[in-house]
Amino acid sequence: DVCSSDLLLGKEHMQAALRRVLQLSFWHNPAQGYVTPMDTIAGILLLHMSEEESFWMFQTILEDLLTGYLGVGFRKALVIDFHVILDLLAVTKSDLAKNIDNVPCANLIMSWLAAGFIGFIPTETAMRLWDILCQHGSKILIRFACLLVALAARLDDPARLQFPANMVNALVRTARIAYDVDKLLQQAFGVVVSRADIALLRRKITASIEKSSRTPSKSKRSEE
């Protein structure tokens, strides 16, 4: 079957190109390490540009656009920005902030950030979001996450959303149906937060995390 063999060759060629981009990225910066979302992001780049262009754009994403989200130490950067989202929501939507302040919701939202929402929202919406990411930096991801949390709250009864499993389901469903990209992006820009605001929150949360990690718990002190 000619069509099947063409598809197979195309798939094999793409997989080989993806391996080369990821290997070159590691050789370019061994300290970067590897996390799963790198596959998805590099693969999307290869669909739209040459292998060399994909490699250099991938480095820009790692070093400038999603700094800290991908590679060694990624968990700390994602935890900090998850708490940034919590703090932003707590200002106007305190109930929503409480509903997502749990491990299942945190893991989902941090996965959104690490992948730049690719694979979680419709492709067209993701590509438009990435256009803005390239121009304005990662604050658009934080704005978009806040928006999806607010929209998810409309899908179920507030009392049910107090349970983590229900809130996660609402977040997943909201992300999957995020098709009206123009309206969504307009709403995302309605989340008023500047780069300076985010930087300030990041410093504040980082200091709080570092302080708590240095302070032994009461039970540990009693054991000592």
N, C-alpha and C positions, 0 to 999 in steps of 0.2 A: 504494500500500500504506500504510494508516493506521499500522500498527505501525512500519514502516520510517521513515516521516516523523516520527513521534513520537520515535523513537530518535535520528534525525538532529538534530531540534530540541533534544532533551535534551543531546546531545553538544555542539552548537554553544553552547548556553546555558552549559554547564559550562566550555568553553574560554574563552568571553568573561569569565566570572566569575574564572577562574584568571588571565587576563591582567590584569584590573583589580586583583586582590589583589597580584600581583607588581609592577605599576606603582606602586600606592599605597605599597607597601613601600619601593620605591626612592626615591620622593618623600619619604617619611617619614624615611628615613636613606640619602642618596645614597652615603655612605662604605661602606655595607654591601656593595655590589656584588651579583654574581649567580653562583651555581653551580648545576649541574644538579639536585642533590637537592631544591632549593627547590620545583621543580615538583611532585615527588611528595608532599612534605609538605603543601604548600598544597592540592593536589588532594584528599588524604585529609581534610583539615579541611572542605573544601566539601561532602563527602559526608555530614557529620555535623552541620553547623551553618550558620547564615546567612552571607552574604558578609561582613557587618560583623564578626560574631563570629569568623569565620575570619581576617580581617585582624588583629584584636587578639590572637588566640591565636597567630598566626604571628609577631607581634612579640615575644611572650613567649618563644616557642621560640628565636628568633634571639638575643634579648638576655639571656635568663636560663637556658634549659635546655640549649641547644647552643651556648653562648658560644664563639666562635672556630672552631667546626666549619664554619660556613657564611659565605661572603662573603670579603672581602679578607683575605689572610693566613691563609686556612683551612688551607693545607698545613702550616704550622708547628705549629698546634695539634693537628692529626691525627698528625703525626710524633711529637710529644711524648707523646701518649696511647698511640700504638702502642708506644713504648719503656716506658711505664708498664706495659702489658700484658706485655711481655717481662720486665721486672724482677719482676713478681708471679709469673709462671710459673717464673722461674729459681729461686725460693725452694724450690719443692716438685717441679717438673717440668722440670728443666734440659734434658732431651732435647727436650721440646716447644718450649721457648724457642728452642733452636738450629734446630729444624725450620722455624719460621716467621720466622726472622731472615733474610729474603731479600726482594727487590723484589716478586715476584708475590704472596706472602702478605701483605706489608705493604700493598700496594695494595688487596687484597680487604678486609682488616680495617679499613683506614681508610675504605673505602667503606661498610662496615657502620656505622661510627660516624657518618659524615656524614649518612647517611640514617636514623639511629636504627633500623637493621635493616629498615625498610620496603622491601618488594620483594625481600628476601633470605630472610625466614622467612615461614611461613604468616601470613595476615592476622590471625587471631584471636590468635595468639601475639604478634604485633607490637603489637596494640591493648592487650593486657594489659601488655606491657612498657612502653608509653607511659603507661599509668595510673600505674605505679610511677615512671617518669621524671619525671612532673609532681609527684610527692610527694617524691621523694628526690634528684632531680638526676641528672647524667650518670654518677655512679659505678655505677649499675645497668647502663649500657651496657658499661662496662669489665668488670664482673663477668660479664655475659652473654657477652662476647667470650672471656674466659678459659674459661668453661664450654664453649662450642662448640669451642674448640681442644682441650680435654681429651677431649670426646666424639668428635671427629674422629679422634683417635689410635686409637680402638677399631675403626675401619672398615677398617684396612689393616695390613699387616705393618710393624713399626717400621723395618725396614731400607729398605722402599720409601718411607716417609714422609720419608726424608732428602733425597729429590729434590723440589724445589719444585713441579713440576707435579703430582705425586701428592698432596702436602700440600694444594695448592689445591683439587684435585678432592675430597678428603676433607672440606675445610671447606665447600665448596659443597653437597655432598650432605648433610652434617650439618645445615646451615642449612635446607635444603628440607624435611627430615623432622622439624623441630622442632615437632611437633603437641601433645605432652603438656605443655600449658602449665603446669599446676599443679606437676607434678613438676620441670619445667625451672626454674621460678622458685624453687622450694624449694632446688634445687641451686645456683642462682645466688647466693642469699643465704648459701649455705654457703661461698662465696668470701669469707673474712674480710678485709675491707679497709674502713677508715673514710674519710670525706671528708678528714680531716686527713692520713691516710697518703698519699692520692692527691695532695693539695696539696703535701706534702713531696717526693714523687717528681717531680712536675711541676717544682718549683723546681730540684731537683738536676739533672734532665735538661736543662732550659733552660740552666742555667749551663754544663753540659758541652758543649752544642751551640754556645753562644756562644763558649766558650773555643776549641773546635776550629776555628770559623770565623775566629777572629782569628789562629790559629797557622798560618803557611804550611807547606806540606808540605816534606819533605826535598828532593824533586826540584825544587820551585820555588826553594828557597833555593840549591841548587847552580847553577841556571840564572842566578840573580842574581849 
